[in-house]
Amino acid sequence: MKEIETCFANFYKKDKEVYRNIAVLAKIGGPEVIERLLTMLYEEDLDIQYLAVKTLSQIENNQSALPGLFSAIHDPKLRSSNGSLVQALEGFDVSDHFIDIFKLYLNGSLKAAAMAKLLLDYTEFNISSRTLKKAKKHIHDFVNNSLKDESYETKVLEITDIINDLEVLVNGSE
């Protein structure tokens, strides 16, 4: 318990041991550590937020943190820094969260959308016909509600390719 408190205290000191503290907390893991780290995602200090998210992504049994991480990602107060939160999803099994990642790609900040695109490209998702239908609904919303700026056309082309690939995948497995 003292070791946990020392590690968390060192996050705020930002000393040279901070990365050792990440490794120690990630190894300890557990509900108490995860809960404290999720709370730290709401820190105004971006360094603390980064250390918390980095630690969460390195915990071996971290799936219990995923709902809290998604809540932080979607929290409007954290919109300006949610790119690093989305990046942390690489340390989680998000195979059942295609729609969440897809929406981040469509509507996220520049960094959040870029990180979501990487997840879309390199994660093997569990896709069903229902998932495909939801994705099409979100595309419809995106097309009707987004600004038609220079990134719009590129995104439309990319999401069209994604949906076409998913249709082949879903229709081929039925």
BELDAJO-V573398 format. One record per run of one state. SS is the DSSP state (H for helix, E for strand, C for the rest). FROM is the first residue (numbers start at 1). TO is the last residue. If there is no record, write none. Layout:
ss: [SS/SS]
from: [FROM/FROM]
to: [TO/TO]
//
This chain:
ss: [C/H/C/H/C/H/C/H/C/H/C/H/C/H/C/H/C/H/C/H/C]
from: [1/2/14/18/29/30/41/46/59/63/75/76/92/98/108/110/123/129/146/150/174]
to: [1/13/17/28/29/40/45/58/62/74/75/91/97/107/109/122/128/145/149/173/174]
//
